[in-house]
Amino acid sequence: MKNFEFYVFVLVLVSLELIATDAQFTCFRKYRERKGKEFCKGPLKNRKKFNSPETCCAKKGKGFAVSMVKLGGKNKFQCMSCSVLKKTTLAPTFPPTPEVTTGLPEWGRWNPCTVTCGYGWRNRYRLCDDCDKNHFNYVQSQPCLVNFYCPMDGNWGNWMGWSKCSADCGGGTRTRVRRCNYPPPTHGGKNCPGPGVKEEPCNEEPCKVDGHWGSWSQFTLCSATCGSGTMVRTRTCDNPPAQFGGKQCNGPPYEEKRCKNKNCPLHGGWSMWGPWSECSVTCDTGVVTRTRTCDSPRPLFGGRECEGSATDTRDCTANKQCPVHGGWTSWTLQGRCNAPRCETGTSIRSRSCTNPRPRNGGRPCVGRSYSRETCVNDENCPKSGEWCNWNEWSQCTATCTGLNSMQVRQRSCQCPGPQAGGSECDGSKYEARECVNVQPCNPYGAFVGQRGRKDEDSYSTSVNTTEDAGKNDEDMKVVIS
């Protein structure tokens, strides 16, 4: 029975909202109940408005609302379930206004609603001075709605526990909070008054101070005058020192590093001998060698080189004799020309493969042991003579260049001379020229006075030679004109 009265009340509320707002219904595709809260999701496509809840729920609707009021989550709206309409068939009814046929005064304005939010009543009265306004003919009442939901001011919940102190020592703060959710402000209600966070000091005792190292000192001088040594530097735990039970500095109070002022001389030392090499020959007698290097250690920084030889040798003998390849001797002189007198033929020269002879499987000589050369049999053949080279120029015939100054040179037809009736050499046996590298004579001297002024700078020289069997070959005639 109680459920029935509740559904009737819900329908009355919906009807009152329609009367007060003259609104249409928004229809939703989904209706949910979670954790005691009711809400709808998914307005129908294009958010089409319906004239009544029945029209919405007869389609695909699962819930309806007069206005779209969002809840906290995304796509969540306040609504009523269509199941309300299915559980009751009652519709809100209102008593009809009695029709008055007698002449009664006009109705006045409606009074304000009896509530400032939610559902209430309002009245209006006939405009008359002496009538009984409590009479039903003179008073009219109807439900009214001012805002569907009333504003609800927020109220603080209980304080939560204190947070952890912001510092372990030396003074810090801790906080605690409370929520304005008992209940939260809704529908335009006021927020909770006062702060939502409270703060107070905590852990005010002094903190432990751990020690920290001060700056390093300068390094000391190197402990070695040459080669490798060490240098040392120190530090103290005073930046700051450990206090109030703090930890001492971590690490050593000193530090060493390697150093060297200059490199000490390092004398060289021989490495171990390497293995013997193979014999230098595959036959007869050869040598084998082994080596060592001056790198144990290598001489450095002016150190002495290793003493002794880096190479050691000894004789070795192969198991067989080496093959000796044959070699040619030199060519002999050309033999007699095999041709008739004064004609062309051939002559032969030869050599032998005995320098050395091939032995022990050596290769024989490559090539022929003789060769033929073209020759001419000139024995008792007439041969023309040929000039020998010119002799040196003779001394100048005068001490200065002038009319009778000249030098002479000659050549002989003996390279070779004519043989077996051959002809003499062609050309002159003598050649003359004016002296060179000699000072010119005085143009006003005796020679010039005997000649005309026109011919003082001109002269000619010719040399004629006559070579006859009965005359002297050295006769020379010089004509100066």
ABEGO torsion letter per residue (X at the ends): XAAAAAAAAAAAAAAAAAAAAGBBBBBBABBBBBGGBBBBBGBBBGGBBBABAAAAAABABABBBABBBBBABBGBBBBBBAAAAAABABBBBBBBBBBBABBBBBBBBBBBBABABEBBBBBBBBBBAABBAABAAABBBBBBBBEABBBBBBBBBBBBBBBBBABABGEBBBBBBBBBAOBBBBGGBBBBBEBABBBBBBGABBBBBBBBBBBBBBBBBBABABEBBBBBBBBBBAOBBBBGGBBBBBEBABBBBBBBABBBBBBBBBBBBBBBBBBABABEBBBBBBBBBBAOBBBBGGBBBBBEBABBBBBBBBABBBBBBBBBBBBBBBBBBBBBBGBBBBBBBBBBBAOBBBBGGBBBBBEBABBBBBBBBABGBBBBBBBBBBBBBBBBABABBBAABBBBBBBBBAOBBBBGGBBBBBEBABBBBBBBGBBBBBAABAAAAABBAAAAABBBBBBBBBBBAABBAABBBBBBX
